[in-house]
């Protein structure tokens, strides 16, 4: 079955120049393991394929049950150089929470999203 990432995690995002930074924080260790296996550079890049023109970098922060993704070349040059509506990347965390991932049929998510 499929669930949205937002059912097992919350997120924060921001920007640094032309790149956006998306942190995903799991609600518990079980959910972190699922996120770590399902949210890869490739799957996140595919999810943001319309806006992320560069590479996606993944960083693990296991002591916080978190993953951090850098979406390079996703902001059209950044806040002062871009004509994009969200050149600061603040909505990218919410967008990642909408991504669907496959989990076992008997999986119980934290909440509906």
Beta strands, then each sheet from edge to edge (+ up, - down):
strand 1: 2-4
strand 2: 9-16
strand 3: 19-26
strand 4: 56-61
strand 5: 66-71
strand 6: 100-102
sheet 1: 1+ 6-
sheet 2: 2+ 3- 5+ 4-
end
